[in-house]
Each structure stands twice: as C-alpha cells, then as structure tokens.
Amino acid sequence: MIALVTGANGFLGSSLVAGLLSQTDYQVRCIVRPGSSIEKLKKTATDFPDRCEIKYGALHNYSICLDIVKNVDIVFHLASAKSGAPAEMFHGSSVTTKCLLDAIVNTNKTIRLVHCSSFSVYSVAELKSREMVNEHTPLERHPEKRDLYAFSKWHQEQLIREYYKKYNIPTVILRPGVIYGPGGTPISTRVGLSVFGVFLFIGGRNILPLTYIDNCAEAFLTVAEKAAFEGETYNIVDDDLITAGKFLSLYRAQVLRLRFIRVPYPLMWLLSVLCEKYHVRSKGQLPDVFTRYKSASMWKPQTFTNMKLKQLGWTMKVPTDLGLAKHFEYLT
C-alpha cells in the first residue's frame, strides 16, 4: 500500500508523514516543491529508510502528477498556496489541485483522496453570534469578499467536490481549525493583529477552534482508516478549547510580555465601516484591509464541535494544556 502526501514538508505535512511511518504499514511517497528544504523530512524518515520516498516536483505539471500517483492507493492532499499575489494563490492551489485530480482520474486503479480544506470555507459572517459551526454550516456564498487564502481554499474544495461527483473519486474532506504547535504560527489572527509594533487584541472572549498539530495529524490517520470516502466532511478541533483572551494571557506569561491594545468587536466593526468608506473615497488608493464582512468572518464569536470526528473514533493524543506548553516552549 502506497500513500502519497502532497505538501509533505509543511507544518502539517511533516507531522502526518511521521504518523504514517510510525503508526501504519504504508509506503509513504512525499512530494515537495523544487528547491524546498527536506531536512525535516529526512530526519522524520531516519528510522524508516525503506518506507519513505521523497520526490521533488511541481504539481502544476500534469506529467509529474501522473508519475507521482503511479501505484498509489491513497492521496493526502495538503499542498496549497499560503500567501502571494492572486495569480500565485490561484496557481498554487486550484491549478495544482486540478492537475492532481486529472492524474488520479487517468490512472488504471481506484485511488482514495483525503483533502485538507479549512474552516475559512464556512460562511460564518452570516451566522448569529455564538452559533455552532459544524459540518452542516453553509459554505461561503461570497468568497470574493474574503482574503485570498480563504478564497483559494474555497475554490480548491469546489474542484474536489466537482471531481468527486463527476468521476466518483472516493473522497473525504477534512477542515482543520487553527493548527498550532512547535513550528507553527505563534499567534493566530483570530486572537489579533500586530500593527506598527503594537498588538491589537480583537478576539476577546471568543472561543478559538484550536487543534494541536499531532491531534490534527491523528485525525487524518483516523479518517484514512475508518471513513466511508463518500464525499463526507469532518471538522478538526480539539476538545478543551480556550478563549482568545486565555491564549494571549498565557503567551504573555510564558513567551513575551506583549504590548497590546484591546479592541472590542463592536469597535472593530466601526473601524471596518470607516475603512470601507475611505476606500471608496480614495477611489481604491487606500486598500480595504478591513471590511465588515472580513471582520465578521474572523472575529464574530462562534462555537465549535468535533462530535462527528469523535464518532468516527478519533481521540485527542495531546491535551490542550500540554499542547500549549509545548507551543510556547518552542517560541522561547
């Protein structure tokens, strides 16, 4: 059995590869972008030299995609663009995903697909405050109003679902919340933003949809083993979630005494209104960094559930208090 992991040297990818090697019998084929560092992957594969294959390749090249899916039984598709210009984001997410899907369709065997999506595909701006976000929450109806990453993940998932319906590719989609841990983003934008050396604390008492990196990777392994691969979706969040305020308090106590200005959500809403007006008045010269829709999508308070994933048999390997301790220790 061969498992292909795209984005294998990324934050989640490297943890997933480690789990596949240590907890399954899969031969693991890792695809990484040309020029990427593979030192972390090499270290992960040290104890499994005969079961881990690392290949360089650009997924927007169809011939490369055909080559890497040969004899593969399951694909964990984690690769996507995280930043860049709109064209780069589209190319790094949608174009590469379409090439990979075309290659899967044109193989002579059935290949299962596990796709890594994101909470950013949900239309949370239109939900009520404190409303539960689960797998039945409507997908974004106005992706063009969101940031480039959210739009690219939304479009990537649309492609996955299109190919599932058209070609019956056995598919399951996972939507992680905020993945954290050693090597990850120090502070999620759901907590706040750094502006000119000052941290704007916007998250307040909002619950953070956190998932520790090892717990997130474990969810992918659980789904690969137990899901029906009939186009279903699973959200990934941990059990004992904390608030944005608690996260910031722990960060300041254990990492850095960060200076911050508290910005309540109603004030953020007002600032977004002003930003929109100045954007129009300046005829676009002042970018609409903040809009009411973007702010609601990021900072309107919501609640989260992992019940569907737990019903499949997933359990947390690392409790939140230990995960946070490891996260903050790495940052010091």
C-alpha positions, 0 to 999 in steps of 0.5 A: 500500500502506497500513500502519497502526501502532497505538501509533505514538508509543511507544518502539517505535512511533516507531522502526518508523514511521521504518523504514517511511518510510525503508526501504519504499514504504508509506503509513504511517497512525499512530494515537495516543491523544487528547491524546498528544504527536506531536512525535516523530512529526512530526519522524520524518515531516519528510522524508516529508510525503506518506507519513505520516498521523497520526490521533488516536483511541481504539481502544476505539471500534469506529467509529474502528477501522473508519475507521482500517483503511479501505484498509489492507493491513497492521496493526502492532499495538503499542498496549497498556496499560503500567501502571494499575489492572486495569480500565485494563490490561484496557481498554487492551489486550484491549478495544482489541485486540478492537475492532481485530480486529472492524474488520479482520474487517468490512472488504471486503479481506484485511488482514495483522496483525503483533502485538507480544506479549512474552516475559512470555507464556512460562511460564518459572517452570516451566522448569529453570534455564538452559533455552532459551526459544524459540518452542516454550516453553509459554505461561503456564498461570497468568497470574493469578499474574503482574503485570498487564502480563504478564497483559494481554499474555497475554490480548491474544495469546489474542484474536489467536490466537482471531481468527486461527483463527476468521476466518483473519486472516493473522497473525504474532506477534512477542515482543520481549525487553527493548527498550532504547535512547535513550528507553527504560527505563534499567534493566530489572527483570530486572537489579533493583529500586530500593527506598527509594533503594537498588538491589537487584541480583537478576539476577546472572549471568543472561543478559538477552534484550536487543534494541536498539530499531532491531534490534527495529524491523528485525525487524518490517520483516523479518517484514512482508516475508518471513513466511508470516502463518500464525499463526507466532511469532518471538522478538526478541533480539539476538545478543551478549547480556550478563549482568545483572551486565555491564549494571549494571557498565557503567551504573555506569561510564558513567551513575551510580555506583549504590548497590546491594545484591546479592541472590542468587536463592536469597535472593530466593526466601526473601524471596518465601516470607516475603512470601507468608506475611505476606500471608496473615497480614495477611489481604491488608493487606500486598500480595504484591509478591513471590511465588515464582512472580513471582520465578521468572518474572523472575529464574530464569536462562534462555537465549535464541535468535533462530535462527528470526528469523535464518532468516527473514533478519533481521540485527542493524543495531546491535551490542550494544556500540554499542547500549549506548553509545548507551543510556547516552549518552542517560541522561547 
